[in-house]
Amino acid sequence: MKIAVTSTGPTLDDDVEIRFGRCPYFLIIDTETMQLEPIENPNIALGGGAGIQSAQLMSEKGVTTVLTGNCGPNAFSVFGQAGIQVIVGVSGPVRNAVEQFKTGAFSSVSGPNVASHFGVNAAPATQRPTGQPTAGPFGQGSGMGLGMGRGGGMGRGMGRGMGRGGGMGRGMGVPAPIGMPSTGPAAGFPQGAEPQSSEQELAALKQQAEMLEQQKQQLNQRITQLESGRKAVAVVDSEKCTGCGICANVCPVNAIKINGQAVVQPEICTGCGVCVSKCPTNAILLTQANKR
């Protein structure tokens, strides 16, 4: 079996990297022979789409499972389309992680465990022992701060939206995504933090609810695809499309062209859903098409 592990370096003795799309190295490993192919991540410095491009690379390498610290929704969507299992919350030396995987100590997850752009400005952080999920909203110090932190703890205090707020600081946290335990009460505050105003709490909870709804839609789309034996493709609503070109710019496989309006080439489209999440007018939907 061929698996991939995100790593801080090119050897089995290096540690598992907590970021997927922006990890320094991918280690492609044959679990039967322990033959190793280290790949320096070509997407680590991308301004956007690192997770998608890295997931596509893993698909091209023919891996069946990815072991990493955290995985965002865009990369997870690509893995779902490619039939690649994802195991998150992994830490420690790569060699140890592989041995634990071979004994069946890990279980794959059914959804992403961090928000989009988790690793853009996040430095590697200390995790729990191998196989244990990272505690705190969206991982160590990377929660949905919303600019309401106080600068204490491990967070950055003055958040700038998802992925840059004070996840472990005195700032306001939010409940963890699906599959992640929360360190605070149901209201979304880190353990021991003092609640902010009700307006701030409401704004954070609405943002979290929106993310969970997106995750639910992605999971339902994948379930429908597997049950019907058909693949997902993007479809454009001509009444809503403004031809802005954002979808064409973010498409990882160049399946969308702009001819006054967006035009999807179904034979190329992988149904990853990136265009759906980025469309400012909600003019793109995923639908099912016969597999070729």
Buried (B, 14 or more C-beta within 10 A) or exposed (E): EBBBBBBBBBBBEBBBBBBBBBBBBBBBBEBEEEEBEBBEBEBBEBEBBBBBBBBBBBBEEEBBBBBBBBBBBBBBBBBBBBEBBBBBBBBBBBBBBBBBBBEEEBEEBBBBBBBBBBBBEBEBBEBEEBBEBBBBBBBBBBBBBBBBBBEEBBBBBBBEEBBBBBBBBBBBBBBBBBBBEBBBEEBBBBEEBEEBEEEBBEBBBEBBEEBBEBBEBBBEBBEBBEEEEBBBBBBBBEEBBEBBEBBBBBBBBEBBBBEEBBBBBBEEBBBBBBBBBBBEEEBBBBEBBEEE
